[in-house]
């Protein structure tokens, strides 16, 4: 099952502005607004799998930023 990583929520608050607008929107809906993958898919007009892939890519970007910068 696809579970939310609470650490990513913190990284999103800290580094979220570095993400593309689309990724930032998806991450905000998922982590801050508690939307489901299906609700996000309906909201932005892509598949659930597309939403999941965007979330995983954004999580990777945020994690890599934290590894490199260590600011959060």
SULVEN-V784183 format. One record per pair of residues at least 24 apart in sequence whose C-alpha atoms are under 10 Angstrom apart, sorted by the first residue. I is the first residue (numbers start at 0). J is the second residue. If there is no record, write none. Layout:
i;j
I;J
I;J
//
This chain:
i;j
1;36
1;51
3;29
3;30
3;33
4;30
4;58
5;30
6;58
6;62
7;57
7;58
7;59
7;61
7;62
8;58
8;61
9;61
9;71
10;58
10;60
10;61
10;62
10;64
10;65
10;70
10;71
11;57
11;58
11;61
11;62
12;71
13;61
13;65
13;70
13;71
14;60
14;61
14;62
14;64
14;65
14;70
14;71
15;57
15;60
15;61
17;57
17;60
17;61
17;64
18;56
18;57
18;58
18;60
18;61
19;57
21;53
21;57
22;50
22;53
22;54
22;55
22;56
22;57
22;58
23;53
23;54
23;57
25;50
25;51
25;53
25;54
25;57
26;50
26;53
26;54
26;55
26;57
26;58
29;54
30;54
//
